[in-house]
Amino acid sequence: MERLLRKPEARRCFAVGKTTFEERIVPRLDKVYVGPRTVTFTQTSVERLLEELKAESATYSPAPIDHLRRRRDTDLKAAAEADAAPSQAPKRKAAKQREANTTAT
């Protein structure tokens, strides 16, 4: 007889959280109802899906890093230019002081 795995045990095989397991994994497994609410999964379906996921991850190619570096470099350049720009605060402060001096006299 084939071994049946309950939800927590099956979820540990995939090392994912509850939501990911319910939304992405459970629909792809063979379910066996052992009671009115108790759902178990066959061990062969768990092993089969693990192999499918491994095959999917082998064909996955991440996005090239170059565009991320370019974006980071432009962000750093913009931040450096903003830091190098003279601040307007001293000019405003001096203008307020001149205005206060002219109204006081």
Phi, psi and omega per residue, in radians:
M1 nan 2.501 -3.088
E2 -1.346 2.526 -3.133
R3 -1.329 2.398 3.107
L4 -1.878 2.406 -3.138
L5 -1.982 2.300 3.052
R6 -1.346 2.934 -3.052
K7 -0.943 -0.883 -3.105
P8 -1.066 -0.675 -3.133
E9 -1.203 -0.719 3.109
A10 -1.168 -0.687 3.140
R11 -1.099 -0.660 3.098
R12 -1.109 -0.543 3.109
C13 -1.109 -0.553 -3.105
F14 -1.664 -0.231 3.136
A15 0.961 0.886 3.091
V16 -2.258 2.920 3.114
G17 -1.392 3.106 -3.085
K18 -1.105 -0.790 -3.082
T19 -1.143 -0.825 3.124
T20 -1.073 -0.715 3.134
F21 -1.088 -0.824 -3.102
E22 -1.170 -0.695 -3.039
E23 -1.474 -0.629 -3.007
R24 -1.913 -0.515 -3.016
I25 -1.701 -0.854 -3.039
V26 -0.969 -0.735 -3.139
P27 -1.088 -0.343 -3.098
R28 -1.704 0.014 -3.129
L29 -1.789 2.715 3.036
D30 -1.451 2.124 -3.096
K31 -1.678 2.541 3.033
V32 -2.286 2.097 3.131
Y33 -1.554 2.100 3.134
V34 -1.838 0.072 3.115
G35 -2.924 -3.091 -3.113
P36 -1.116 -0.530 -3.133
R37 -2.179 -0.231 -3.043
T38 -1.457 2.092 3.141
V39 -1.952 2.346 3.024
T40 -2.196 2.947 -3.117
F41 -2.227 2.556 3.139
T42 -1.319 2.533 -3.120
Q43 -1.131 -0.615 3.138
T44 -1.159 -0.636 3.123
S45 -1.208 -0.616 3.087
V46 -1.137 -0.811 3.135
E47 -1.128 -0.681 3.119
R48 -1.089 -0.803 -3.121
L49 -1.176 -0.636 3.063
L50 -1.040 -0.742 3.110
E51 -1.149 -0.692 3.096
E52 -1.092 -0.766 -3.136
L53 -1.151 -0.646 3.073
K54 -1.103 -0.740 3.130
A55 -1.140 -0.693 3.101
E56 -1.105 -0.725 -3.114
S57 -1.230 -0.447 3.113
A58 -1.237 -0.519 3.141
T59 -1.558 -0.131 -3.123
Y60 -1.284 2.307 3.062
S61 -2.143 2.123 -3.109
P62 -1.207 2.848 3.128
A63 -1.115 2.576 3.108
P64 -1.084 2.529 -3.078
I65 -1.393 -0.385 -3.039
D66 -0.969 -0.771 -3.120
H67 -1.153 -0.526 3.101
L68 -1.226 -0.698 3.104
R69 -1.123 -0.758 3.131
R70 -1.039 -0.762 -3.135
R71 -1.116 -0.763 3.136
R72 -1.094 -0.754 -3.126
D73 -1.115 -0.695 3.124
T74 -1.213 -0.617 3.086
D75 -1.135 -0.724 3.123
L76 -1.160 -0.688 3.138
K77 -1.128 -0.766 3.126
A78 -1.111 -0.683 3.128
A79 -1.166 -0.680 3.125
A80 -1.160 -0.687 3.106
E81 -1.146 -0.654 3.122
A82 -1.166 -0.655 3.107
D83 -1.215 -0.581 -3.100
A84 -1.364 -0.384 -3.122
A85 -1.161 2.422 -3.139
P86 -1.167 2.495 -3.118
S87 -1.363 2.537 3.132
Q88 -1.553 -0.171 -3.068
A89 -1.083 -0.786 3.140
P90 -1.086 -0.631 3.128
K91 -1.147 -0.751 3.137
R92 -1.120 -0.701 -3.125
K93 -1.133 -0.751 3.126
A94 -1.133 -0.677 3.131
A95 -1.144 -0.688 3.116
K96 -1.145 -0.676 3.125
Q97 -1.156 -0.739 3.102
R98 -1.082 -0.723 3.141
E99 -1.115 -0.713 3.137
A100 -1.162 -0.650 3.132
N101 -1.195 -0.665 -3.124
T102 -1.254 -0.599 3.133
T103 -1.355 -0.430 -3.112
A104 -1.357 -0.444 -3.091
T105 -1.574 nan nan
